[in-house]
């Protein structure tokens, strides 16, 4: 439906590529929604002990991620930010298929079969692309003095 609605003015030879991209995006959206919906959420009652009083709030006892990050030294925070920026810049240099496989597997946390379905290739191809991407990133980071 999206293809017919939005791309009716395009030449016929472009439509298979546009259709493939629409399908890939729809699959990615599905898996993202599924991941969020199926996230394991600890019920509040399980955070309370068996003999916990009714007045205590279990959320007050949990430390947030921001609190943990605030306890890190400024040097460690700066180092972490710099390394993340460097990794992001190196990811943009990867070939398109390697970048796609790497981001789907390690950023979106899809398994090999899901990644293969999204990319429209075999599981072996996904493994190959991911391996090449991780080796390329490791070499690029090593060349810049970052040890993994």
Backbone as JSON Lines, residues from 0, in Angstrom:
{"i":0,"aa":"X","n":[0.82,-1.18,0.0],"ca":[0.0,0.0,0.0],"c":[0.88,1.26,0.0]}
{"i":1,"aa":"X","n":[1.94,1.24,0.79],"ca":[2.83,2.41,0.83],"c":[3.44,2.68,-0.54]}
{"i":2,"aa":"X","n":[3.81,1.6,-1.2],"ca":[4.42,1.73,-2.52],"c":[3.45,2.4,-3.49]}
{"i":3,"aa":"X","n":[2.23,1.95,-3.5],"ca":[1.23,2.51,-4.41],"c":[0.88,3.94,-4.05]}
{"i":4,"aa":"X","n":[0.78,4.23,-2.76],"ca":[0.39,5.57,-2.32],"c":[1.48,6.61,-2.54]}
{"i":5,"aa":"X","n":[2.68,6.27,-2.17],"ca":[3.75,7.27,-2.12],"c":[4.66,7.31,-3.35]}
{"i":6,"aa":"X","n":[4.73,6.22,-4.09],"ca":[5.73,6.14,-5.15],"c":[5.11,5.87,-6.52]}
{"i":7,"aa":"X","n":[3.88,6.26,-6.73],"ca":[3.23,6.0,-8.01],"c":[3.84,6.79,-9.16]}
{"i":8,"aa":"X","n":[4.56,7.88,-8.84],"ca":[5.16,8.72,-9.88],"c":[6.53,8.21,-10.33]}
{"i":9,"aa":"X","n":[7.1,7.24,-9.62],"ca":[8.44,6.74,-9.92],"c":[8.43,5.83,-11.15]}
{"i":10,"aa":"X","n":[9.57,5.76,-11.84],"ca":[9.67,4.83,-12.98],"c":[9.57,3.38,-12.51]}
{"i":11,"aa":"X","n":[9.09,2.53,-13.38],"ca":[8.87,1.12,-13.03],"c":[10.14,0.4,-12.59]}
{"i":12,"aa":"X","n":[11.28,0.73,-13.16],"ca":[12.52,0.03,-12.8],"c":[12.99,0.35,-11.39]}
{"i":13,"aa":"X","n":[12.54,1.44,-10.79],"ca":[12.91,1.79,-9.42],"c":[12.05,1.09,-8.39]}
{"i":14,"aa":"X","n":[10.87,0.67,-8.76],"ca":[9.9,0.14,-7.81],"c":[10.37,-1.11,-7.05]}
{"i":15,"aa":"X","n":[11.07,-2.08,-7.67],"ca":[11.53,-3.23,-6.88],"c":[12.47,-2.82,-5.74]}
{"i":16,"aa":"X","n":[13.36,-1.87,-5.99],"ca":[14.28,-1.42,-4.94],"c":[13.54,-0.68,-3.84]}
{"i":17,"aa":"X","n":[12.6,0.15,-4.23],"ca":[11.81,0.9,-3.25],"c":[10.98,-0.08,-2.43]}
{"i":18,"aa":"X","n":[10.38,-1.07,-3.09],"ca":[9.57,-2.06,-2.39],"c":[10.43,-2.83,-1.39]}
{"i":19,"aa":"X","n":[11.63,-3.22,-1.78],"ca":[12.53,-3.94,-0.88],"c":[12.84,-3.11,0.36]}
{"i":20,"aa":"X","n":[13.1,-1.83,0.19],"ca":[13.41,-0.95,1.31],"c":[12.18,-0.8,2.22]}
{"i":21,"aa":"X","n":[11.0,-0.68,1.64],"ca":[9.78,-0.58,2.44],"c":[9.59,-1.83,3.28]}
{"i":22,"aa":"X","n":[9.8,-2.99,2.68],"ca":[9.64,-4.25,3.41],"c":[10.68,-4.36,4.52]}
{"i":23,"aa":"X","n":[11.94,-4.01,4.23],"ca":[12.98,-4.06,5.26],"c":[12.64,-3.14,6.43]}
{"i":24,"aa":"X","n":[12.19,-1.93,6.13],"ca":[11.83,-0.99,7.19],"c":[10.65,-1.5,8.0]}
{"i":25,"aa":"X","n":[9.67,-2.11,7.34],"ca":[8.51,-2.66,8.06],"c":[8.94,-3.79,8.99]}
{"i":26,"aa":"X","n":[9.86,-4.64,8.51],"ca":[10.35,-5.74,9.35],"c":[11.12,-5.19,10.54]}
{"i":27,"aa":"X","n":[11.98,-4.2,10.31],"ca":[12.73,-3.58,11.41],"c":[11.77,-2.98,12.44]}
{"i":28,"aa":"X","n":[10.76,-2.26,11.96],"ca":[9.79,-1.66,12.87],"c":[9.07,-2.72,13.69]}
{"i":29,"aa":"X","n":[8.71,-3.82,13.03],"ca":[8.04,-4.91,13.74],"c":[8.92,-5.45,14.86]}
{"i":30,"aa":"X","n":[10.2,-5.72,14.55],"ca":[11.09,-6.28,15.56],"c":[11.37,-5.28,16.68]}
{"i":31,"aa":"X","n":[11.47,-4.01,16.35],"ca":[11.66,-3.0,17.4],"c":[10.46,-2.97,18.34]}
{"i":32,"aa":"X","n":[9.25,-2.96,17.77],"ca":[8.05,-2.95,18.6],"c":[7.96,-4.22,19.43]}
{"i":33,"aa":"X","n":[8.28,-5.35,18.82],"ca":[8.24,-6.63,19.52],"c":[9.22,-6.63,20.69]}
{"i":34,"aa":"X","n":[10.4,-6.09,20.46],"ca":[11.42,-6.06,21.49],"c":[10.96,-5.23,22.69]}
{"i":35,"aa":"X","n":[10.36,-4.09,22.41],"ca":[9.88,-3.22,23.49],"c":[8.72,-3.88,24.23]}
{"i":36,"aa":"X","n":[7.8,-4.47,23.48],"ca":[6.62,-5.08,24.11],"c":[6.97,-6.31,24.93]}
{"i":37,"aa":"X","n":[7.99,-7.03,24.51],"ca":[8.32,-8.26,25.21],"c":[9.42,-8.06,26.26]}
{"i":38,"aa":"X","n":[9.77,-6.82,26.5],"ca":[10.81,-6.57,27.52],"c":[10.33,-7.07,28.87]}
{"i":39,"aa":"X","n":[11.25,-7.65,29.59],"ca":[10.9,-8.2,30.88],"c":[10.88,-7.06,31.89]}
{"i":40,"aa":"X","n":[9.75,-6.91,32.53],"ca":[9.6,-5.88,33.54],"c":[9.37,-6.58,34.87]}
{"i":41,"aa":"X","n":[10.18,-6.28,35.84],"ca":[10.05,-6.88,37.15],"c":[8.84,-6.29,37.85]}
{"i":42,"aa":"X","n":[7.9,-7.12,38.26],"ca":[6.76,-6.58,38.98],"c":[7.22,-5.94,40.29]}
{"i":43,"aa":"X","n":[6.59,-4.86,40.65],"ca":[6.96,-4.16,41.88],"c":[6.81,-5.04,43.1]}
{"i":44,"aa":"X","n":[5.86,-5.93,43.07],"ca":[5.64,-6.79,44.24],"c":[6.84,-7.71,44.48]}
{"i":45,"aa":"X","n":[7.56,-8.07,43.42],"ca":[8.72,-8.94,43.61],"c":[9.91,-8.18,44.2]}
{"i":46,"aa":"X","n":[9.88,-6.86,44.11],"ca":[10.96,-6.07,44.7],"c":[10.8,-5.96,46.21]}
{"i":47,"aa":"X","n":[9.58,-6.14,46.67],"ca":[9.31,-6.06,48.1],"c":[9.59,-7.41,48.74]}
{"i":48,"aa":"X","n":[10.07,-7.39,49.93],"ca":[10.24,-8.63,50.67],"c":[8.89,-9.16,51.09]}
{"i":49,"aa":"X","n":[8.89,-10.39,51.62],"ca":[7.62,-10.97,52.05],"c":[6.99,-10.2,53.2]}
{"i":50,"aa":"X","n":[7.83,-9.69,54.09],"ca":[7.29,-8.97,55.23],"c":[7.54,-7.47,55.11]}
{"i":51,"aa":"X","n":[7.5,-6.95,53.9],"ca":[7.71,-5.52,53.71],"c":[6.46,-4.76,54.13]}
{"i":52,"aa":"X","n":[6.69,-3.6,54.71],"ca":[5.54,-2.8,55.14],"c":[4.91,-2.11,53.95]}
{"i":53,"aa":"X","n":[3.68,-1.69,54.1],"ca":[2.92,-1.1,53.01],"c":[3.41,0.3,52.65]}
{"i":54,"aa":"X","n":[4.12,0.98,53.56],"ca":[4.5,2.37,53.34],"c":[5.76,2.53,52.49]}
{"i":55,"aa":"X","n":[6.59,1.52,52.39],"ca":[7.86,1.69,51.67],"c":[7.63,1.62,50.16]}
{"i":56,"aa":"X","n":[8.43,2.4,49.45],"ca":[8.35,2.44,48.0],"c":[9.57,1.72,47.43]}
{"i":57,"aa":"X","n":[9.39,0.6,46.71],"ca":[10.55,-0.15,46.21],"c":[11.39,0.63,45.22]}
{"i":58,"aa":"X","n":[10.78,1.58,44.52],"ca":[11.54,2.35,43.54],"c":[12.55,3.28,44.2]}
{"i":59,"aa":"X","n":[12.32,3.63,45.45],"ca":[13.27,4.5,46.14],"c":[14.56,3.78,46.45]}
{"i":60,"aa":"X","n":[14.54,2.46,46.49],"ca":[15.74,1.71,46.83],"c":[16.59,1.38,45.61]}
{"i":61,"aa":"X","n":[16.05,1.56,44.42],"ca":[16.79,1.26,43.2],"c":[17.6,2.46,42.76]}
{"i":62,"aa":"X","n":[18.83,2.2,42.3],"ca":[19.64,3.27,41.77],"c":[19.39,3.38,40.28]}
{"i":63,"aa":"X","n":[19.28,4.59,39.81],"ca":[19.06,4.78,38.38],"c":[20.4,4.72,37.66]}
{"i":64,"aa":"X","n":[20.33,4.53,36.36],"ca":[21.55,4.49,35.55],"c":[22.27,5.83,35.62]}
{"i":65,"aa":"X","n":[21.5,6.93,35.67],"ca":[22.11,8.25,35.78],"c":[22.89,8.38,37.08]}
{"i":66,"aa":"X","n":[22.37,7.82,38.17],"ca":[23.07,7.89,39.45],"c":[24.39,7.14,39.38]}
{"i":67,"aa":"X","n":[24.37,5.98,38.74],"ca":[25.6,5.19,38.6],"c":[26.61,5.95,37.76]}
{"i":68,"aa":"X","n":[26.14,6.58,36.66],"ca":[27.05,7.34,35.81],"c":[27.61,8.56,36.53]}
{"i":69,"aa":"X","n":[26.79,9.17,37.4],"ca":[27.25,10.34,38.14],"c":[28.37,9.98,39.11]}
{"i":70,"aa":"X","n":[28.42,8.73,39.54],"ca":[29.45,8.31,40.49],"c":[30.78,8.05,39.78]}
{"i":71,"aa":"X","n":[30.78,7.94,38.45],"ca":[32.02,7.74,37.71],"c":[32.84,9.04,37.74]}
{"i":72,"aa":"X","n":[34.12,8.88,37.63],"ca":[34.98,10.07,37.6],"c":[34.77,10.81,36.28]}
{"i":73,"aa":"X","n":[34.98,12.12,36.28],"ca":[34.84,12.89,35.04],"c":[35.77,12.39,33.94]}
{"i":74,"aa":"X","n":[36.97,11.94,34.32],"ca":[37.91,11.43,33.32],"c":[37.35,10.19,32.63]}
{"i":75,"aa":"X","n":[36.74,9.3,33.42],"ca":[36.17,8.08,32.86],"c":[34.98,8.41,31.95]}
{"i":76,"aa":"X","n":[34.16,9.36,32.36],"ca":[33.02,9.77,31.54],"c":[33.49,10.36,30.21]}
{"i":77,"aa":"X","n":[34.51,11.23,30.26],"ca":[35.04,11.83,29.05],"c":[35.65,10.77,28.13]}
{"i":78,"aa":"X","n":[36.4,9.86,28.72],"ca":[37.01,8.79,27.94],"c":[35.94,7.94,27.26]}
{"i":79,"aa":"X","n":[34.9,7.6,27.99],"ca":[33.8,6.8,27.43],"c":[33.13,7.53,26.27]}
{"i":80,"aa":"X","n":[32.87,8.83,26.43],"ca":[32.24,9.62,25.37],"c":[33.13,9.69,24.12]}
{"i":81,"aa":"X","n":[34.42,9.88,24.33],"ca":[35.34,9.96,23.19],"c":[35.42,8.65,22.44]}
{"i":82,"aa":"X","n":[35.47,7.55,23.16],"ca":[35.53,6.24,22.52],"c":[34.25,5.96,21.75]}
{"i":83,"aa":"X","n":[33.1,6.32,22.33],"ca":[31.83,6.11,21.63],"c":[31.75,6.94,20.36]}
{"i":84,"aa":"X","n":[32.21,8.19,20.41],"ca":[32.22,9.02,19.2],"c":[33.13,8.42,18.13]}
{"i":85,"aa":"X","n":[34.27,7.91,18.56],"ca":[35.21,7.29,17.63],"c":[34.6,6.05,16.99]}
{"i":86,"aa":"X","n":[33.95,5.23,17.79],"ca":[33.31,4.02,17.26],"c":[32.21,4.41,16.27]}
{"i":87,"aa":"X","n":[31.41,5.41,16.61],"ca":[30.35,5.85,15.71],"c":[30.92,6.34,14.38]}
{"i":88,"aa":"X","n":[32.01,7.09,14.45],"ca":[32.61,7.58,13.21],"c":[33.18,6.43,12.38]}
{"i":89,"aa":"X","n":[33.75,5.44,13.03],"ca":[34.3,4.3,12.31],"c":[33.2,3.43,11.71]}
{"i":90,"aa":"X","n":[32.05,3.37,12.36],"ca":[30.93,2.6,11.82],"c":[30.45,3.22,10.51]}
{"i":91,"aa":"X","n":[30.48,4.53,10.42],"ca":[30.03,5.19,9.18],"c":[30.94,4.9,8.0]}
{"i":92,"aa":"X","n":[32.18,4.5,8.27],"ca":[33.15,4.21,7.21],"c":[32.98,2.79,6.67]}
{"i":93,"aa":"X","n":[32.34,1.92,7.42],"ca":[32.17,0.53,6.99],"c":[31.34,0.47,5.71]}
{"i":94,"aa":"X","n":[31.56,-0.57,4.89],"ca":[30.67,-0.78,3.74],"c":[29.23,-0.97,4.2]}
{"i":95,"aa":"X","n":[28.3,-0.64,3.35],"ca":[26.88,-0.6,3.73],"c":[26.38,-1.91,4.32]}
{"i":96,"aa":"X","n":[26.67,-3.03,3.69],"ca":[26.16,-4.32,4.18],"c":[26.8,-4.7,5.52]}
{"i":97,"aa":"X","n":[28.08,-4.42,5.69],"ca":[28.73,-4.69,6.96],"c":[28.14,-3.81,8.06]}
{"i":98,"aa":"X","n":[27.93,-2.54,7.73],"ca":[27.36,-1.61,8.71],"c":[25.95,-2.06,9.11]}
{"i":99,"aa":"X","n":[25.15,-2.45,8.11],"ca":[23.78,-2.9,8.39],"c":[23.78,-4.14,9.27]}
{"i":100,"aa":"X","n":[24.61,-5.12,8.94],"ca":[24.68,-6.35,9.72],"c":[25.15,-6.07,11.14]}
{"i":101,"aa":"X","n":[26.19,-5.25,11.26],"ca":[26.74,-4.92,12.57],"c":[25.7,-4.22,13.44]}
{"i":102,"aa":"X","n":[25.02,-3.21,12.9],"ca":[24.04,-2.46,13.68],"c":[22.84,-3.31,14.06]}
{"i":103,"aa":"X","n":[22.38,-4.15,13.15],"ca":[21.25,-5.01,13.47],"c":[21.61,-6.02,14.55]}
{"i":104,"aa":"X","n":[22.79,-6.62,14.44],"ca":[23.18,-7.66,15.4],"c":[23.54,-7.08,16.77]}
{"i":105,"aa":"X","n":[24.33,-6.02,16.78],"ca":[24.88,-5.57,18.05],"c":[24.2,-4.33,18.61]}
{"i":106,"aa":"X","n":[23.57,-3.53,17.77],"ca":[22.87,-2.34,18.26],"c":[21.41,-2.66,18.52]}
{"i":107,"aa":"X","n":[20.77,-3.3,17.52],"ca":[19.36,-3.66,17.66],"c":[19.18,-4.99,18.39]}
{"i":108,"aa":"X","n":[20.27,-5.72,18.6],"ca":[20.3,-6.99,19.32],"c":[19.41,-8.06,18.7]}
{"i":109,"aa":"X","n":[19.39,-8.11,17.36],"ca":[18.68,-9.18,16.68],"c":[19.59,-10.39,16.59]}
{"i":110,"aa":"X","n":[19.01,-11.58,16.57],"ca":[19.85,-12.76,16.4],"c":[20.18,-12.94,14.92]}
{"i":111,"aa":"X","n":[20.97,-13.94,14.61],"ca":[21.46,-14.12,13.25],"c":[20.3,-14.36,12.27]}
{"i":112,"aa":"X","n":[19.35,-15.18,12.68],"ca":[18.21,-15.49,11.79],"c":[17.37,-14.25,11.53]}
{"i":113,"aa":"X","n":[17.11,-13.47,12.57],"ca":[16.32,-12.25,12.4],"c":[17.05,-11.25,11.51]}
{"i":114,"aa":"X","n":[18.35,-11.11,11.72],"ca":[19.15,-10.2,10.91],"c":[19.14,-10.64,9.45]}
{"i":115,"aa":"X","n":[19.27,-11.94,9.21],"ca":[19.24,-12.46,7.84],"c":[17.9,-12.17,7.18]}
{"i":116,"aa":"X","n":[16.82,-12.3,7.94],"ca":[15.49,-12.01,7.39],"c":[15.36,-10.53,7.04]}
{"i":117,"aa":"X","n":[15.85,-9.66,7.9],"ca":[15.75,-8.23,7.65],"c":[16.61,-7.83,6.45]}
{"i":118,"aa":"X","n":[17.8,-8.39,6.37],"ca":[18.71,-8.03,5.29],"c":[18.41,-8.75,3.98]}
{"i":119,"aa":"X","n":[17.61,-9.8,4.04],"ca":[17.29,-10.54,2.84],"c":[18.46,-11.36,2.32]}
{"i":120,"aa":"X","n":[19.21,-11.96,3.24],"ca":[20.36,-12.77,2.84],"c":[20.43,-14.0,3.74]}
{"i":121,"aa":"X","n":[21.43,-14.84,3.54],"ca":[21.57,-16.05,4.34],"c":[22.21,-15.73,5.7]}
{"i":122,"aa":"X","n":[22.05,-16.66,6.62],"ca":[22.66,-16.49,7.95],"c":[24.18,-16.47,7.85]}
{"i":123,"aa":"X","n":[24.73,-17.25,6.93],"ca":[26.18,-17.26,6.72],"c":[26.69,-15.9,6.27]}
{"i":124,"aa":"X","n":[25.92,-15.24,5.41],"ca":[26.3,-13.89,4.96],"c":[26.3,-12.91,6.12]}
{"i":125,"aa":"X","n":[25.3,-13.04,6.99],"ca":[25.23,-12.15,8.16],"c":[26.47,-12.36,9.03]}
{"i":126,"aa":"X","n":[26.83,-13.62,9.27],"ca":[28.01,-13.91,10.09],"c":[29.27,-13.35,9.45]}
{"i":127,"aa":"X","n":[29.38,-13.49,8.14],"ca":[30.55,-12.98,7.43],"c":[30.62,-11.46,7.52]}
{"i":128,"aa":"X","n":[29.5,-10.79,7.26],"ca":[29.46,-9.32,7.33],"c":[29.8,-8.83,8.74]}
{"i":129,"aa":"X","n":[29.23,-9.49,9.76],"ca":[29.49,-9.08,11.14],"c":[30.96,-9.3,11.52]}
{"i":130,"aa":"X","n":[31.5,-10.42,11.1],"ca":[32.9,-10.71,11.39],"c":[33.82,-9.68,10.74]}
{"i":131,"aa":"X","n":[33.57,-9.39,9.5],"ca":[34.4,-8.4,8.8],"c":[34.25,-7.02,9.44]}
{"i":132,"aa":"X","n":[33.04,-6.67,9.83],"ca":[32.81,-5.36,10.44],"c":[33.53,-5.26,11.79]}
{"i":133,"aa":"X","n":[33.42,-6.29,12.62],"ca":[34.08,-6.24,13.93],"c":[35.59,-6.21,13.79]}
{"i":134,"aa":"X","n":[36.12,-6.97,12.82],"ca":[37.57,-6.94,12.61],"c":[38.02,-5.57,12.1]}
{"i":135,"aa":"X","n":[37.26,-4.98,11.2],"ca":[37.6,-3.65,10.68],"c":[37.55,-2.6,11.79]}
{"i":136,"aa":"X","n":[36.51,-2.68,12.62],"ca":[36.4,-1.73,13.74],"c":[37.53,-1.92,14.74]}
{"i":137,"aa":"X","n":[37.85,-3.16,15.03],"ca":[38.94,-3.43,15.98],"c":[40.27,-2.89,15.45]}
{"i":138,"aa":"X","n":[40.52,-3.1,14.17],"ca":[41.76,-2.6,13.57],"c":[41.8,-1.06,13.58]}
{"i":139,"aa":"X","n":[40.67,-0.44,13.27],"ca":[40.61,1.03,13.24],"c":[40.83,1.59,14.64]}
{"i":140,"aa":"X","n":[40.23,0.97,15.64],"ca":[40.4,1.45,17.02],"c":[41.83,1.18,17.51]}
{"i":141,"aa":"X","n":[42.37,0.05,17.14],"ca":[43.75,-0.3,17.52],"c":[44.72,0.7,16.91]}
{"i":142,"aa":"X","n":[44.46,1.11,15.66],"ca":[45.32,2.07,14.99],"c":[45.27,3.43,15.67]}
{"i":143,"aa":"X","n":[44.19,3.7,16.35],"ca":[44.05,4.99,17.06],"c":[44.44,4.88,18.52]}
{"i":144,"aa":"X","n":[45.02,3.72,18.9],"ca":[45.55,3.56,20.24],"c":[44.58,3.07,21.28]}
{"i":145,"aa":"X","n":[43.44,2.54,20.87],"ca":[42.46,2.03,21.83],"c":[42.57,0.52,21.86]}
{"i":146,"aa":"X","n":[42.84,-0.02,23.04],"ca":[42.96,-1.46,23.19],"c":[41.63,-2.01,23.65]}
{"i":147,"aa":"X","n":[41.22,-3.11,23.02],"ca":[39.94,-3.73,23.38],"c":[40.14,-4.92,24.25]}
